[in-house]
Amino acid sequence: MQPLSFKEYLDFLELDEGMTRKEAFNQYLQYGGLPTVVVLLDNKDTIGPFLEGIYNTVLMKDVIERNGVRDAALLKSILKFIAANIGSIVSTKKISDYLTSSGRKTTSDTIENYLKMLEREDVS
């Protein structure tokens, strides 16, 4: 399932008169563009657990199993760093330095291998 573009999100949302495009965009940025999220907007308490389930299943479980990841905690730390630095240019060295300064010794090569695992789309 691919996320909706903002235009598709607006079509899917069927903006009511009480919501501006700016408010809809902020909501899109906050919750993402998965179609199911739009359905859950009436009960916002369920969005967090839904997105956490996607994260745990797709980003963690699938990547770990598909690639035989030995250090799931490192993968989680890399994902947290990337998420915290969205919109910024990052490098494997920058991630490695940050993790090392946080008490998690690792190398740029290891970070690069984990990033490649996250990029891979094959499910074979």
Backbone as XML, in Angstrom:
<?xml version="1.0"?>
<chain id="A" units="angstrom">
  <residue number="1" name="MET">
    <atom name="N" x="0.849" y="-1.169" z="0.000"/>
    <atom name="CA" x="0.000" y="0.000" z="0.000"/>
    <atom name="C" x="0.899" y="1.236" z="0.000"/>
  </residue>
  <residue number="2" name="GLN">
    <atom name="N" x="0.667" y="2.089" z="-0.966"/>
    <atom name="CA" x="1.430" y="3.326" z="-1.068"/>
    <atom name="C" x="0.670" y="4.454" z="-0.370"/>
  </residue>
  <residue number="3" name="PRO">
    <atom name="N" x="1.388" y="5.415" z="0.212"/>
    <atom name="CA" x="0.688" y="6.552" z="0.817"/>
    <atom name="C" x="0.074" y="7.443" z="-0.261"/>
  </residue>
  <residue number="4" name="LEU">
    <atom name="N" x="-0.950" y="8.167" z="0.128"/>
    <atom name="CA" x="-1.597" y="9.111" z="-0.767"/>
    <atom name="C" x="-0.729" y="10.353" z="-0.934"/>
  </residue>
  <residue number="5" name="SER">
    <atom name="N" x="-0.741" y="10.941" z="-2.124"/>
    <atom name="CA" x="-0.144" y="12.260" z="-2.286"/>
    <atom name="C" x="-1.061" y="13.242" z="-1.547"/>
  </residue>
  <residue number="6" name="PHE">
    <atom name="N" x="-0.603" y="14.465" z="-1.337"/>
    <atom name="CA" x="-1.457" y="15.421" z="-0.627"/>
    <atom name="C" x="-2.737" y="15.692" z="-1.413"/>
  </residue>
  <residue number="7" name="LYS">
    <atom name="N" x="-2.625" y="15.771" z="-2.737"/>
    <atom name="CA" x="-3.823" y="15.993" z="-3.569"/>
    <atom name="C" x="-4.803" y="14.828" z="-3.400"/>
  </residue>
  <residue number="8" name="GLU">
    <atom name="N" x="-4.293" y="13.607" z="-3.440"/>
    <atom name="CA" x="-5.147" y="12.435" z="-3.246"/>
    <atom name="C" x="-5.750" y="12.432" z="-1.837"/>
  </residue>
  <residue number="9" name="TYR">
    <atom name="N" x="-4.937" y="12.855" z="-0.866"/>
    <atom name="CA" x="-5.394" y="12.939" z="0.525"/>
    <atom name="C" x="-6.577" y="13.891" z="0.629"/>
  </residue>
  <residue number="10" name="LEU">
    <atom name="N" x="-6.468" y="15.046" z="-0.033"/>
    <atom name="CA" x="-7.566" y="16.013" z="-0.020"/>
    <atom name="C" x="-8.823" y="15.420" z="-0.638"/>
  </residue>
  <residue number="11" name="ASP">
    <atom name="N" x="-8.657" y="14.714" z="-1.763"/>
    <atom name="CA" x="-9.801" y="14.069" z="-2.408"/>
    <atom name="C" x="-10.409" y="13.012" z="-1.489"/>
  </residue>
  <residue number="12" name="PHE">
    <atom name="N" x="-9.558" y="12.258" z="-0.839"/>
    <atom name="CA" x="-9.996" y="11.194" z="0.047"/>
    <atom name="C" x="-10.678" y="11.769" z="1.279"/>
  </residue>
  <residue number="13" name="LEU">
    <atom name="N" x="-10.153" y="12.898" z="1.760"/>
    <atom name="CA" x="-10.650" y="13.537" z="2.976"/>
    <atom name="C" x="-11.998" y="14.202" z="2.762"/>
  </residue>
  <residue number="14" name="GLU">
    <atom name="N" x="-12.248" y="14.664" z="1.538"/>
    <atom name="CA" x="-13.469" y="15.401" z="1.243"/>
    <atom name="C" x="-13.623" y="16.541" z="2.242"/>
  </residue>
  <residue number="15" name="LEU">
    <atom name="N" x="-12.745" y="17.522" z="2.123"/>
    <atom name="CA" x="-12.702" y="18.661" z="3.042"/>
    <atom name="C" x="-14.093" y="19.217" z="3.329"/>
  </residue>
  <residue number="16" name="ASP">
    <atom name="N" x="-14.377" y="19.343" z="4.607"/>
    <atom name="CA" x="-15.622" y="20.009" z="4.956"/>
    <atom name="C" x="-15.340" y="21.496" z="5.090"/>
  </residue>
  <residue number="17" name="GLU">
    <atom name="N" x="-16.354" y="22.275" z="5.240"/>
    <atom name="CA" x="-16.183" y="23.727" z="5.280"/>
    <atom name="C" x="-15.431" y="24.189" z="6.515"/>
  </residue>
  <residue number="18" name="GLY">
    <atom name="N" x="-15.347" y="23.363" z="7.542"/>
    <atom name="CA" x="-14.691" y="23.769" z="8.775"/>
    <atom name="C" x="-13.179" y="23.589" z="8.765"/>
  </residue>
  <residue number="19" name="MET">
    <atom name="N" x="-12.613" y="22.937" z="7.744"/>
    <atom name="CA" x="-11.175" y="22.682" z="7.703"/>
    <atom name="C" x="-10.544" y="23.370" z="6.501"/>
  </residue>
  <residue number="20" name="THR">
    <atom name="N" x="-9.475" y="24.101" z="6.769"/>
    <atom name="CA" x="-8.757" y="24.764" z="5.680"/>
    <atom name="C" x="-7.747" y="23.799" z="5.069"/>
  </residue>
  <residue number="21" name="ARG">
    <atom name="N" x="-7.235" y="24.160" z="3.896"/>
    <atom name="CA" x="-6.197" y="23.347" z="3.263"/>
    <atom name="C" x="-4.952" y="23.297" z="4.145"/>
  </residue>
  <residue number="22" name="LYS">
    <atom name="N" x="-4.648" y="24.403" z="4.817"/>
    <atom name="CA" x="-3.477" y="24.441" z="5.696"/>
    <atom name="C" x="-3.654" y="23.460" z="6.861"/>
  </residue>
  <residue number="23" name="GLU">
    <atom name="N" x="-4.842" y="23.437" z="7.449"/>
    <atom name="CA" x="-5.109" y="22.497" z="8.536"/>
    <atom name="C" x="-5.027" y="21.056" z="8.032"/>
  </residue>
  <residue number="24" name="ALA">
    <atom name="N" x="-5.553" y="20.826" z="6.834"/>
    <atom name="CA" x="-5.488" y="19.489" z="6.245"/>
    <atom name="C" x="-4.035" y="19.093" z="5.985"/>
  </residue>
  <residue number="25" name="PHE">
    <atom name="N" x="-3.221" y="20.050" z="5.513"/>
    <atom name="CA" x="-1.810" y="19.760" z="5.249"/>
    <atom name="C" x="-1.074" y="19.435" z="6.541"/>
  </residue>
  <residue number="26" name="ASN">
    <atom name="N" x="-1.340" y="20.200" z="7.590"/>
    <atom name="CA" x="-0.699" y="19.924" z="8.887"/>
    <atom name="C" x="-1.096" y="18.546" z="9.403"/>
  </residue>
  <residue number="27" name="GLN">
    <atom name="N" x="-2.357" y="18.187" z="9.204"/>
    <atom name="CA" x="-2.832" y="16.853" z="9.599"/>
    <atom name="C" x="-2.140" y="15.772" z="8.776"/>
  </residue>
  <residue number="28" name="TYR">
    <atom name="N" x="-1.967" y="16.036" z="7.474"/>
    <atom name="CA" x="-1.272" y="15.112" z="6.566"/>
    <atom name="C" x="0.173" y="14.918" z="7.024"/>
  </residue>
  <residue number="29" name="LEU">
    <atom name="N" x="0.831" y="16.005" z="7.403"/>
    <atom name="CA" x="2.215" y="15.909" z="7.890"/>
    <atom name="C" x="2.289" y="15.156" z="9.218"/>
  </residue>
  <residue number="30" name="GLN">
    <atom name="N" x="1.331" y="15.388" z="10.077"/>
    <atom name="CA" x="1.348" y="14.762" z="11.396"/>
    <atom name="C" x="1.084" y="13.263" z="11.336"/>
  </residue>
  <residue number="31" name="TYR">
    <atom name="N" x="0.082" y="12.847" z="10.568"/>
    <atom name="CA" x="-0.337" y="11.451" z="10.572"/>
    <atom name="C" x="0.110" y="10.656" z="9.347"/>
  </residue>
  <residue number="32" name="GLY">
    <atom name="N" x="0.521" y="11.334" z="8.293"/>
    <atom name="CA" x="0.915" y="10.636" z="7.079"/>
    <atom name="C" x="-0.258" y="10.468" z="6.135"/>
  </residue>
  <residue number="33" name="GLY">
    <atom name="N" x="0.022" y="9.870" z="5.000"/>
    <atom name="CA" x="-0.978" y="9.775" z="3.960"/>
    <atom name="C" x="-1.516" y="8.394" z="3.690"/>
  </residue>
  <residue number="34" name="LEU">
    <atom name="N" x="-1.399" y="7.483" z="4.630"/>
    <atom name="CA" x="-1.975" y="6.155" z="4.405"/>
    <atom name="C" x="-3.499" y="6.272" z="4.403"/>
  </residue>
  <residue number="35" name="PRO">
    <atom name="N" x="-4.153" y="5.647" z="3.433"/>
    <atom name="CA" x="-5.612" y="5.760" z="3.341"/>
    <atom name="C" x="-6.337" y="5.377" z="4.632"/>
  </residue>
  <residue number="36" name="THR">
    <atom name="N" x="-5.849" y="4.384" z="5.333"/>
    <atom name="CA" x="-6.501" y="3.950" z="6.571"/>
    <atom name="C" x="-6.498" y="5.050" z="7.614"/>
  </residue>
  <residue number="37" name="VAL">
    <atom name="N" x="-5.452" y="5.889" z="7.631"/>
    <atom name="CA" x="-5.375" y="6.977" z="8.603"/>
    <atom name="C" x="-6.553" y="7.928" z="8.415"/>
  </residue>
  <residue number="38" name="VAL">
    <atom name="N" x="-6.909" y="8.216" z="7.165"/>
    <atom name="CA" x="-8.030" y="9.120" z="6.902"/>
    <atom name="C" x="-9.316" y="8.543" z="7.502"/>
  </residue>
  <residue number="39" name="VAL">
    <atom name="N" x="-9.486" y="7.243" z="7.388"/>
    <atom name="CA" x="-10.669" y="6.583" z="7.945"/>
    <atom name="C" x="-10.665" y="6.684" z="9.470"/>
  </residue>
  <residue number="40" name="LEU">
    <atom name="N" x="-9.484" y="6.672" z="10.073"/>
    <atom name="CA" x="-9.370" y="6.693" z="11.536"/>
    <atom name="C" x="-9.441" y="8.090" z="12.139"/>
  </residue>
  <residue number="41" name="LEU">
    <atom name="N" x="-9.526" y="9.132" z="11.319"/>
    <atom name="CA" x="-9.502" y="10.501" z="11.827"/>
    <atom name="C" x="-10.643" y="10.801" z="12.802"/>
  </residue>
  <residue number="42" name="ASP">
    <atom name="N" x="-11.736" y="10.097" z="12.684"/>
    <atom name="CA" x="-12.848" y="10.315" z="13.619"/>
    <atom name="C" x="-12.529" y="9.802" z="15.014"/>
  </residue>
  <residue number="43" name="ASN">
    <atom name="N" x="-11.561" y="8.920" z="15.116"/>
    <atom name="CA" x="-11.152" y="8.370" z="16.401"/>
    <atom name="C" x="-9.632" y="8.437" z="16.479"/>
  </residue>
  <residue number="44" name="LYS">
    <atom name="N" x="-9.102" y="9.624" z="16.737"/>
    <atom name="CA" x="-7.664" y="9.867" z="16.671"/>
    <atom name="C" x="-6.852" y="9.029" z="17.654"/>
  </residue>
  <residue number="45" name="ASP">
    <atom name="N" x="-7.473" y="8.493" z="18.686"/>
    <atom name="CA" x="-6.751" y="7.644" z="19.642"/>
    <atom name="C" x="-6.272" y="6.348" z="18.998"/>
  </residue>
  <residue number="46" name="THR">
    <atom name="N" x="-6.855" y="5.967" z="17.877"/>
    <atom name="CA" x="-6.468" y="4.719" z="17.221"/>
    <atom name="C" x="-5.356" y="4.917" z="16.189"/>
  </residue>
  <residue number="47" name="ILE">
    <atom name="N" x="-5.074" y="6.161" z="15.811"/>
    <atom name="CA" x="-4.059" y="6.416" z="14.785"/>
    <atom name="C" x="-2.664" y="6.030" z="15.272"/>
  </residue>
  <residue number="48" name="GLY">
    <atom name="N" x="-2.325" y="6.420" z="16.485"/>
    <atom name="CA" x="-1.001" y="6.096" z="17.027"/>
    <atom name="C" x="-0.720" y="4.602" z="17.040"/>
  </residue>
  <residue number="49" name="PRO">
    <atom name="N" x="-1.613" y="3.802" z="17.638"/>
    <atom name="CA" x="-1.388" y="2.352" z="17.616"/>
    <atom name="C" x="-1.337" y="1.771" z="16.205"/>
  </residue>
  <residue number="50" name="PHE">
    <atom name="N" x="-2.161" y="2.295" z="15.288"/>
    <atom name="CA" x="-2.141" y="1.819" z="13.902"/>
    <atom name="C" x="-0.770" y="2.079" z="13.275"/>
  </residue>
  <residue number="51" name="LEU">
    <atom name="N" x="-0.266" y="3.319" z="13.407"/>
    <atom name="CA" x="1.034" y="3.665" z="12.819"/>
    <atom name="C" x="2.169" y="2.900" z="13.496"/>
  </residue>
  <residue number="52" name="GLU">
    <atom name="N" x="2.054" y="2.683" z="14.794"/>
    <atom name="CA" x="3.070" y="1.895" z="15.505"/>
    <atom name="C" x="3.090" y="0.454" z="14.991"/>
  </residue>
  <residue number="53" name="GLY">
    <atom name="N" x="1.916" y="-0.068" z="14.701"/>
    <atom name="CA" x="1.825" y="-1.418" z="14.134"/>
    <atom name="C" x="2.489" y="-1.505" z="12.772"/>
  </residue>
  <residue number="54" name="ILE">
    <atom name="N" x="2.284" y="-0.480" z="11.936"/>
    <atom name="CA" x="2.941" y="-0.428" z="10.625"/>
    <atom name="C" x="4.456" y="-0.401" z="10.817"/>
  </residue>
  <residue number="55" name="TYR">
    <atom name="N" x="4.913" y="0.456" z="11.725"/>
    <atom name="CA" x="6.346" y="0.579" z="12.005"/>
    <atom name="C" x="6.920" y="-0.767" z="12.459"/>
  </residue>
  <residue number="56" name="ASN">
    <atom name="N" x="6.251" y="-1.395" z="13.418"/>
    <atom name="CA" x="6.764" y="-2.657" z="13.957"/>
    <atom name="C" x="6.741" y="-3.781" z="12.933"/>
  </residue>
  <residue number="57" name="THR">
    <atom name="N" x="5.722" y="-3.806" z="12.097"/>
    <atom name="CA" x="5.604" y="-4.880" z="11.117"/>
    <atom name="C" x="6.483" y="-4.640" z="9.898"/>
  </residue>
  <residue number="58" name="VAL">
    <atom name="N" x="6.339" y="-3.496" z="9.293"/>
    <atom name="CA" x="7.034" y="-3.241" z="8.030"/>
    <atom name="C" x="8.494" y="-2.869" z="8.252"/>
  </residue>
  <residue number="59" name="LEU">
    <atom name="N" x="8.728" y="-1.874" z="9.089"/>
    <atom name="CA" x="10.099" y="-1.400" z="9.235"/>
    <atom name="C" x="10.957" y="-2.309" z="10.099"/>
  </residue>
  <residue number="60" name="MET">
    <atom name="N" x="10.383" y="-2.873" z="11.106"/>
    <atom name="CA" x="11.217" y="-3.679" z="11.985"/>
    <atom name="C" x="11.152" y="-5.170" z="11.618"/>
  </residue>
  <residue number="61" name="LYS">
    <atom name="N" x="10.017" y="-5.782" z="11.797"/>
    <atom name="CA" x="9.915" y="-7.230" z="11.616"/>
    <atom name="C" x="10.314" y="-7.675" z="10.211"/>
  </residue>
  <residue number="62" name="ASP">
    <atom name="N" x="9.736" y="-7.042" z="9.191"/>
    <atom name="CA" x="10.034" y="-7.456" z="7.817"/>
    <atom name="C" x="11.500" y="-7.248" z="7.462"/>
  </residue>
  <residue number="63" name="VAL">
    <atom name="N" x="12.052" y="-6.100" z="7.807"/>
    <atom name="CA" x="13.456" y="-5.819" z="7.482"/>
    <atom name="C" x="14.379" y="-6.760" z="8.254"/>
  </residue>
  <residue number="64" name="ILE">
    <atom name="N" x="14.074" y="-6.999" z="9.503"/>
    <atom name="CA" x="14.906" y="-7.891" z="10.330"/>
    <atom name="C" x="14.884" y="-9.312" z="9.773"/>
  </residue>
  <residue number="65" name="GLU">
    <atom name="N" x="13.687" y="-9.816" z="9.488"/>
    <atom name="CA" x="13.585" y="-11.195" z="8.987"/>
    <atom name="C" x="14.169" y="-11.333" z="7.586"/>
  </residue>
  <residue number="66" name="ARG">
    <atom name="N" x="13.865" y="-10.397" z="6.712"/>
    <atom name="CA" x="14.310" y="-10.487" z="5.319"/>
    <atom name="C" x="15.825" y="-10.408" z="5.207"/>
  </residue>
  <residue number="67" name="ASN">
    <atom name="N" x="16.462" y="-9.668" z="6.105"/>
    <atom name="CA" x="17.904" y="-9.456" z="6.002"/>
    <atom name="C" x="18.721" y="-10.157" z="7.076"/>
  </residue>
  <residue number="68" name="GLY">
    <atom name="N" x="18.072" y="-10.870" z="7.961"/>
    <atom name="CA" x="18.807" y="-11.554" z="9.021"/>
    <atom name="C" x="19.549" y="-10.588" z="9.933"/>
  </residue>
  <residue number="69" name="VAL">
    <atom name="N" x="18.912" y="-9.475" z="10.256"/>
    <atom name="CA" x="19.538" y="-8.455" z="11.111"/>
    <atom name="C" x="19.847" y="-9.059" z="12.471"/>
  </residue>
  <residue number="70" name="ARG">
    <atom name="N" x="21.094" y="-8.872" z="12.898"/>
    <atom name="CA" x="21.519" y="-9.420" z="14.188"/>
    <atom name="C" x="21.328" y="-8.425" z="15.331"/>
  </residue>
  <residue number="71" name="ASP">
    <atom name="N" x="21.273" y="-7.137" z="15.000"/>
    <atom name="CA" x="21.186" y="-6.110" z="16.037"/>
    <atom name="C" x="19.979" y="-5.208" z="15.776"/>
  </residue>
  <residue number="72" name="ALA">
    <atom name="N" x="18.815" y="-5.667" z="16.226"/>
    <atom name="CA" x="17.569" y="-4.917" z="16.014"/>
    <atom name="C" x="17.601" y="-3.564" z="16.727"/>
  </residue>
  <residue number="73" name="ALA">
    <atom name="N" x="18.284" y="-3.494" z="17.862"/>
    <atom name="CA" x="18.374" y="-2.225" z="18.599"/>
    <atom name="C" x="19.130" y="-1.176" z="17.780"/>
  </residue>
  <residue number="74" name="LEU">
    <atom name="N" x="20.163" y="-1.613" z="17.067"/>
    <atom name="CA" x="20.910" y="-0.681" z="16.222"/>
    <atom name="C" x="20.030" y="-0.189" z="15.079"/>
  </residue>
  <residue number="75" name="LEU">
    <atom name="N" x="19.286" y="-1.086" z="14.458"/>
    <atom name="CA" x="18.371" y="-0.691" z="13.391"/>
    <atom name="C" x="17.372" y="0.340" z="13.900"/>
  </residue>
  <residue number="76" name="LYS">
    <atom name="N" x="16.827" y="0.109" z="15.073"/>
    <atom name="CA" x="15.863" y="1.040" z="15.664"/>
    <atom name="C" x="16.518" y="2.398" z="15.932"/>
  </residue>
  <residue number="77" name="SER">
    <atom name="N" x="17.743" y="2.394" z="16.414"/>
    <atom name="CA" x="18.456" y="3.656" z="16.669"/>
    <atom name="C" x="18.704" y="4.428" z="15.378"/>
  </residue>
  <residue number="78" name="ILE">
    <atom name="N" x="19.046" y="3.720" z="14.321"/>
    <atom name="CA" x="19.273" y="4.363" z="13.019"/>
    <atom name="C" x="17.972" y="4.979" z="12.510"/>
  </residue>
  <residue number="79" name="LEU">
    <atom name="N" x="16.879" y="4.236" z="12.605"/>
    <atom name="CA" x="15.582" y="4.755" z="12.171"/>
    <atom name="C" x="15.172" y="5.990" z="12.972"/>
  </residue>
  <residue number="80" name="LYS">
    <atom name="N" x="15.399" y="5.964" z="14.273"/>
    <atom name="CA" x="15.068" y="7.126" z="15.104"/>
    <atom name="C" x="15.893" y="8.342" z="14.692"/>
  </residue>
  <residue number="81" name="PHE">
    <atom name="N" x="17.174" y="8.129" z="14.406"/>
    <atom name="CA" x="18.031" y="9.239" z="13.983"/>
    <atom name="C" x="17.533" y="9.823" z="12.669"/>
  </residue>
  <residue number="82" name="ILE">
    <atom name="N" x="17.225" y="8.952" z="11.719"/>
    <atom name="CA" x="16.758" y="9.411" z="10.411"/>
    <atom name="C" x="15.441" y="10.182" z="10.561"/>
  </residue>
  <residue number="83" name="ALA">
    <atom name="N" x="14.528" y="9.647" z="11.362"/>
    <atom name="CA" x="13.241" y="10.316" z="11.569"/>
    <atom name="C" x="13.416" y="11.669" z="12.237"/>
  </residue>
  <residue number="84" name="ALA">
    <atom name="N" x="14.348" y="11.759" z="13.168"/>
    <atom name="CA" x="14.584" y="13.025" z="13.869"/>
    <atom name="C" x="15.283" y="14.052" z="12.989"/>
  </residue>
  <residue number="85" name="ASN">
    <atom name="N" x="15.851" y="13.602" z="11.878"/>
    <atom name="CA" x="16.602" y="14.507" z="11.007"/>
    <atom name="C" x="16.004" y="14.607" z="9.605"/>
  </residue>
  <residue number="86" name="ILE">
    <atom name="N" x="14.705" y="14.378" z="9.508"/>
    <atom name="CA" x="14.033" y="14.500" z="8.208"/>
    <atom name="C" x="14.244" y="15.911" z="7.683"/>
  </residue>
  <residue number="87" name="GLY">
    <atom name="N" x="14.587" y="15.995" z="6.426"/>
    <atom name="CA" x="14.818" y="17.295" z="5.796"/>
    <atom name="C" x="16.260" y="17.752" z="5.899"/>
  </residue>
  <residue number="88" name="SER">
    <atom name="N" x="17.064" y="17.020" z="6.633"/>
    <atom name="CA" x="18.479" y="17.363" z="6.769"/>
    <atom name="C" x="19.316" y="16.352" z="5.999"/>
  </residue>
  <residue number="89" name="ILE">
    <atom name="N" x="20.429" y="16.813" z="5.507"/>
    <atom name="CA" x="21.357" y="15.900" z="4.849"/>
    <atom name="C" x="22.097" y="15.135" z="5.937"/>
  </residue>
  <residue number="90" name="VAL">
    <atom name="N" x="22.071" y="13.825" z="5.821"/>
    <atom name="CA" x="22.782" y="12.984" z="6.786"/>
    <atom name="C" x="23.730" y="12.063" z="6.032"/>
  </residue>
  <residue number="91" name="SER">
    <atom name="N" x="24.732" y="11.624" z="6.714"/>
    <atom name="CA" x="25.698" y="10.685" z="6.137"/>
    <atom name="C" x="25.864" y="9.530" z="7.111"/>
  </residue>
  <residue number="92" name="THR">
    <atom name="N" x="26.443" y="8.460" z="6.615"/>
    <atom name="CA" x="26.695" y="7.321" z="7.493"/>
    <atom name="C" x="27.650" y="7.723" z="8.613"/>
  </residue>
  <residue number="93" name="LYS">
    <atom name="N" x="28.597" y="8.590" z="8.308"/>
    <atom name="CA" x="29.548" y="9.060" z="9.324"/>
    <atom name="C" x="28.826" y="9.865" z="10.397"/>
  </residue>
  <residue number="94" name="LYS">
    <atom name="N" x="27.917" y="10.724" z="9.973"/>
    <atom name="CA" x="27.169" y="11.546" z="10.927"/>
    <atom name="C" x="26.331" y="10.661" z="11.857"/>
  </residue>
  <residue number="95" name="ILE">
    <atom name="N" x="25.682" y="9.653" z="11.283"/>
    <atom name="CA" x="24.875" y="8.728" z="12.095"/>
    <atom name="C" x="25.774" y="7.951" z="13.046"/>
  </residue>
  <residue number="96" name="SER">
    <atom name="N" x="26.885" y="7.450" z="12.511"/>
    <atom name="CA" x="27.829" y="6.683" z="13.326"/>
    <atom name="C" x="28.380" y="7.526" z="14.477"/>
  </residue>
  <residue number="97" name="ASP">
    <atom name="N" x="28.767" y="8.760" z="14.171"/>
    <atom name="CA" x="29.301" y="9.652" z="15.212"/>
    <atom name="C" x="28.258" y="9.926" z="16.296"/>
  </residue>
  <residue number="98" name="TYR">
    <atom name="N" x="27.023" y="10.159" z="15.871"/>
    <atom name="CA" x="25.954" y="10.420" z="16.837"/>
    <atom name="C" x="25.750" y="9.207" z="17.749"/>
  </residue>
  <residue number="99" name="LEU">
    <atom name="N" x="25.644" y="8.024" z="17.136"/>
    <atom name="CA" x="25.421" y="6.820" z="17.929"/>
    <atom name="C" x="26.588" y="6.544" z="18.864"/>
  </residue>
  <residue number="100" name="THR">
    <atom name="N" x="27.810" y="6.751" z="18.381"/>
    <atom name="CA" x="28.994" y="6.550" z="19.211"/>
    <atom name="C" x="28.985" y="7.518" z="20.399"/>
  </residue>
  <residue number="101" name="SER">
    <atom name="N" x="28.616" y="8.774" z="20.136"/>
    <atom name="CA" x="28.572" y="9.763" z="21.223"/>
    <atom name="C" x="27.455" y="9.448" z="22.222"/>
  </residue>
  <residue number="102" name="SER">
    <atom name="N" x="26.473" y="8.662" z="21.785"/>
    <atom name="CA" x="25.384" y="8.249" z="22.672"/>
    <atom name="C" x="25.703" y="6.941" z="23.391"/>
  </residue>
  <residue number="103" name="GLY">
    <atom name="N" x="26.940" y="6.466" z="23.209"/>
    <atom name="CA" x="27.355" y="5.248" z="23.891"/>
    <atom name="C" x="27.124" y="3.984" z="23.085"/>
  </residue>
  <residue number="104" name="ARG">
    <atom name="N" x="26.824" y="4.140" z="21.816"/>
    <atom name="CA" x="26.564" y="2.984" z="20.941"/>
    <atom name="C" x="27.649" y="2.938" z="19.869"/>
  </residue>
  <residue number="105" name="LYS">
    <atom name="N" x="28.729" y="2.215" z="20.126"/>
    <atom name="CA" x="29.865" y="2.154" z="19.205"/>
    <atom name="C" x="29.490" y="1.386" z="17.943"/>
  </residue>
  <residue number="106" name="THR">
    <atom name="N" x="29.697" y="2.023" z="16.796"/>
    <atom name="CA" x="29.430" y="1.384" z="15.513"/>
    <atom name="C" x="30.265" y="2.076" z="14.444"/>
  </residue>
  <residue number="107" name="THR">
    <atom name="N" x="30.262" y="1.519" z="13.252"/>
    <atom name="CA" x="31.064" y="2.086" z="12.169"/>
    <atom name="C" x="30.165" y="2.582" z="11.039"/>
  </residue>
  <residue number="108" name="SER">
    <atom name="N" x="30.729" y="3.416" z="10.188"/>
    <atom name="CA" x="30.007" y="3.910" z="9.016"/>
    <atom name="C" x="29.622" y="2.766" z="8.092"/>
  </residue>
  <residue number="109" name="ASP">
    <atom name="N" x="30.496" y="1.766" z="7.971"/>
    <atom name="CA" x="30.189" y="0.612" z="7.114"/>
    <atom name="C" x="28.959" y="-0.149" z="7.613"/>
  </residue>
  <residue number="110" name="THR">
    <atom name="N" x="28.878" y="-0.319" z="8.913"/>
    <atom name="CA" x="27.723" y="-1.002" z="9.493"/>
    <atom name="C" x="26.450" y="-0.195" z="9.240"/>
  </residue>
  <residue number="111" name="ILE">
    <atom name="N" x="26.526" y="1.108" z="9.440"/>
    <atom name="CA" x="25.374" y="1.982" z="9.191"/>
    <atom name="C" x="24.965" y="1.884" z="7.725"/>
  </residue>
  <residue number="112" name="GLU">
    <atom name="N" x="25.932" y="1.900" z="6.830"/>
    <atom name="CA" x="25.639" y="1.798" z="5.395"/>
    <atom name="C" x="24.916" y="0.489" z="5.072"/>
  </residue>
  <residue number="113" name="ASN">
    <atom name="N" x="25.360" y="-0.602" z="5.654"/>
    <atom name="CA" x="24.706" y="-1.894" z="5.433"/>
    <atom name="C" x="23.257" y="-1.881" z="5.920"/>
  </residue>
  <residue number="114" name="TYR">
    <atom name="N" x="23.012" y="-1.281" z="7.069"/>
    <atom name="CA" x="21.649" y="-1.213" z="7.601"/>
    <atom name="C" x="20.783" y="-0.314" z="6.724"/>
  </residue>
  <residue number="115" name="LEU">
    <atom name="N" x="21.329" y="0.784" z="6.234"/>
    <atom name="CA" x="20.565" y="1.673" z="5.355"/>
    <atom name="C" x="20.203" y="0.966" z="4.049"/>
  </residue>
  <residue number="116" name="LYS">
    <atom name="N" x="21.117" y="0.180" z="3.526"/>
    <atom name="CA" x="20.828" y="-0.581" z="2.306"/>
    <atom name="C" x="19.701" y="-1.585" z="2.551"/>
  </residue>
  <residue number="117" name="MET">
    <atom name="N" x="19.685" y="-2.181" z="3.734"/>
    <atom name="CA" x="18.601" y="-3.103" z="4.079"/>
    <atom name="C" x="17.253" y="-2.387" z="4.072"/>
  </residue>
  <residue number="118" name="LEU">
    <atom name="N" x="17.244" y="-1.163" z="4.583"/>
    <atom name="CA" x="16.002" y="-0.383" z="4.625"/>
    <atom name="C" x="15.552" y="0.039" z="3.231"/>
  </residue>
  <residue number="119" name="GLU">
    <atom name="N" x="16.499" y="0.248" z="2.340"/>
    <atom name="CA" x="16.178" y="0.680" z="0.963"/>
    <atom name="C" x="15.620" y="-0.448" z="0.113"/>
  </residue>
  <residue number="120" name="ARG">
    <atom name="N" x="16.055" y="-1.666" z="0.373"/>
    <atom name="CA" x="15.667" y="-2.809" z="-0.453"/>
    <atom name="C" x="14.177" y="-3.014" z="-0.463"/>
  </residue>
  <residue number="121" name="GLU">
    <atom name="N" x="13.649" y="-3.235" z="-1.652"/>
    <atom name="CA" x="12.216" y="-3.464" z="-1.810"/>
    <atom name="C" x="11.892" y="-4.932" z="-2.018"/>
  </residue>
  <residue number="122" name="ASP">
    <atom name="N" x="12.875" y="-5.729" z="-2.412"/>
    <atom name="CA" x="12.576" y="-7.124" z="-2.703"/>
    <atom name="C" x="12.110" y="-7.859" z="-1.448"/>
  </residue>
  <residue number="123" name="VAL">
    <atom name="N" x="11.189" y="-8.746" z="-1.640"/>
    <atom name="CA" x="10.657" y="-9.500" z="-0.518"/>
    <atom name="C" x="10.917" y="-10.991" z="-0.682"/>
  </residue>
  <residue number="124" name="SER">
    <atom name="N" x="11.937" y="-11.306" z="-1.488"/>
    <atom name="CA" x="12.258" y="-12.709" z="-1.732"/>
    <atom name="C" x="13.014" y="-13.316" z="-0.579"/>
  </residue>
</chain>
